[in-house]
Amino acid sequence: MDASSRKPGFCGMLRHLVRRLFFTEKYSFFTLLGLLFVLLNVPLGWGGAALFSLIAARQDKPVFYKAAGICYVASWIMLGLGIVMAGRDTVRAFRARIPRAWRAWKRMRTMCN
């Protein structure tokens, strides 16, 4: 099976999206750092809160529940800082491009069947 007849993979879609978003325009350091904050706030908030809650339940130490809450609040602060650092227009442009790339990837997957 050659490369042209394979279904496009999820990692290929991510690679295309990163190339398209980051390498088509020049961004300042703070803009890139802000975008990184925006992208990482959900995994940090939900993942950190879930991890600390699990640790608290297993070790029966309520201090970890407080750490879970702090982690969740920190993710919201990170989101706000990311939007301020990147700028609303940049964040809106990224949010508009990601669903479009997702739809194109799904359409390519169905065409390769």
Order of alpha helices (4+ residues) and beta strands (2+ residues): alpha-alpha-alpha-alpha-alpha
